[in-house]
Amino acid sequence: MFDAHGHWRRVYVDLPGMGQSTAGPEIDSADAVAEAVVSFARTTFADERFAVLGNSFGGMIARHLVAEFGEQVLGLALLCPVVVADHGSRTVPARTVLQTDPTLLAALDPVDAADYEAMAVVQSPENWCRFRDAALPGFRVFDQSAVQRISSNYALRAEPEDRFANFQGPALILAGRQDHVVGYEDQLALAGSYPQATVAVLDRAGHNAHLDQPALTAALLGEWLERVQEWKREDQRAQTNRVH
């Protein structure tokens, strides 16, 4: 969404139970999380158009927002999104580490090292710092009981793409070639519902592709934002022409 000067106004959503937002017993499924986010969006945006970006489980929730809000969504970006809720039904590559750094791991707190090692495709001090600053804080504060409840009912009642023919706005679907958590093949199959999507599978990138390949991710997101802005300008011109 944009401010009065046409600049992006960013709204960061702390999903219930995933950070500092509380999650009561009513947050017991992916659908409950999705509805909480829908309620937040309706209150925050009203009838204002907005773009949405989601990572991992947040990617599934972002797809739900497209199904719920339709053309009110200006654009959609998905970073390593959950496409298939059932872990056993996902098409994923084998766990692969392309570059190890035993010295780095030995210098870390053992708990931090274990969390980092489980996800890092390319282990390096620079990659660790990005993980430490961007991902590790969430590992330390999430509500384990809430996440367990959500995980036990992890699939949405209806797949978002079954609720609309296709999404015509600018989209980005980014996946990691070495993502052993959600994979990349299911993400490629998702692209048919988003005809204006740029689809990228990044090598040397796992489930934290934005941390493994930050420059490529930033470039792709920047290009997506440019397309969203142009889409908004074209829509405004079309509305003006209809008025005249």
N, C-alpha and C positions, 0 to 999 in steps of 0.2 A: 504494500500500500504506500501511498505517497503523501507528503505533507503539503502545506499550502504553496510551497515553492517548487513543487514537482520533484522533490528529492525523496529517496526511499525512506520510509519510516519502518524500522525493524522491530518486530515483536517476537521475543523469545518465549516459547512455551515450555514450561517445566511440567512434563507429564506426571499425572498423579502417581506417587510412589517411586518415581524414578530419580528424584533429587530432593529438594526441600519442600515440594508440595506434598501435603498429606493425602493419604488414600484410606478412606474408611472402608468398612466391610462391604459397602455397596460397590466398590471398585473390585469386581471379582471376575472380570473377563476383558478381552480386547474390545468387545462392544461397549462395555462400561467406560473404558478409557476414551473410545471414539466419541461417545455421546457427551462426555465431559468436555472434550475439545470442541465439539460442535457448539455446545452451549457457550463456551468461552468466546468462540469466533462470532457467534450471533450478537453477543453482548458488546464485544470489542469493535467489530466492524460494521454492525447494522447492515445497511445496504451498500456499503462501500466495497469496491472491488479490491481484491488482494491476490498476491502470489504466495505460494506455499512451498517450502523446502522441508523434506523429511529424510532422516537417516535411520537405517535399520528398521526397528519396529516403528519408529516415527514415519518411515516411508509408507508403511501400510496404513497408518492413520492419515497421512497426507492424501493417499489415494481415496480414502473414505470421504475426506473433505471435498474432493472433486465430485464424487458421486452425490454428495449432499447439497453442494452449493452451485454446481453446474457452471454457467457462464459468468457467475460472479467471481470465479477464480480466474485470474489473469494468466497465470502460468504455474507450472508444476516442475519441481526439481526433486529427483530421487537419488540419494546416495546410498548404494549398497542396500536397497530396500528389501524388506521381507515381502516376498511374493507368494510363497507357499508356506502356510502356517505350520503344517505338520513337518517336524524336522526330518522324519524318516522318509518323507515323500519328496524332499528337495533333491535337485541334481546339483551336487557339489563336488569339487575336486578334492583330491587327497590333501591333507595338511602338508604344507610345503614351507620350508624356511630357506630362502635363497642366500642369505648371508647371516652368519652367526657371529656373536661377539661375546665369548665366554668371560673375558675380562670385565666387560660392562656388567653382565649379569651378576658376577661375583661381588661387585662393588655395591649392588643395590640391596635394600632391605629384602629379605627372602620372600615376603608376601608380595611386595611390589614386583619383584623379579618374576614371580610365578604368573601374575596377571599380565605382565608385559610379554613374557615369553609365549604365552598361550595365543597371542594375537599377532605378534610382529612377524612380518615376512622378511623384512630387511632390518636386522638389528644393528643399531649404531647409536652413538651418543646423541646425535641430532634427532633421530627418530624417537629415542627414549624421551627426550625433553618435550617433544610434541605430545606424546602419549601421556606423560606426567602432568602436563598443564591442561590438556583438553579432555582426556578420557578418565584418568585415574580418580579425579575428585568424585565422579559419579559412582565409581566402584565402592567408595567409602561411605556414601550417605544414602544409597537407595534403601527402600523399605523391603527387606527380604520376604516378609510374610505377604505383603501386597503383590510383589512380583511373582511369588509362588501361586497366589490365587489367579492372577492374570494368566500365567503360563498354563494353568490347568484348563483354561478356556480361551486358547490363544487365537482361534480362528474367528473371523467376523461371520456373522450370520449369513451375509451375502457378500460375494466377491464384488468389490467396487466396480470393476469393469463390466459386470453383468447388469449394472444399473444404468448404463448409458451406452449409446452406440459407439462414440469415440469422443475424445477431448480434443478440441480444435486449437487450443491455446499453445503457446510455445512450451516445450517440455525438454527436460534433460533426464536421461536415465544413465547413471554412472555405476559401473560395477568393477570389482577387483578380480583379475584373472586368477589369483591365488586365494580368493575368498572361500574358505572351507566352512563358513557358517551359513551363508545364504546362497553362495555360488554366483554364477553369472548367466547361465543358460536360461533359467526361468525368467530372468530380467529381460533377456533378448526376446523371449516369447511375448512378454508383456507389451513390447513396443507397438504391436499392431493396433492397440487401442489409443495410441497417441501419435497420429500421423505427422505432427509437427515436432517430433522428438529428435534430438541429437542423442544417439546411443553410443556409449564409449565403454570398452572393457580395457582397463588399465593394467598393463603388466607390472610386475614388481609391486603389487598392491593386494592386500588382503581385505578383511572386513572393515578395517579402518583405512580405506583407500585415500581419504582426504588427508590423513596423516602420513601415509606411505608415499603419496605422490601429491604433495601440496601445490606445487606450481601448476601441474596439469589440471588439477581440480579447480584451482582458482581461475585459470584461463577459461575453462569450460563454463564455470558458473558466471564469469563476467560476460561471456558471449550470450549465455541464456538471458541474463538480466537486460542486455541490450535488445534482444528480441522481444522480451516482455514489454519494455518501454515503447518500442516501435509498434507493437500490437495495440497498446493502449492508445497511442497517437492515432493510429488508423481507425480505431473504434470511435474515438472522439470526432474525427473528421466525418465518419459515416453518420454519426448522430447529428452533427451540424448540418450536413447535406439533407438529411431527412426533415429537419425543422424548416429549412428554407424551401 
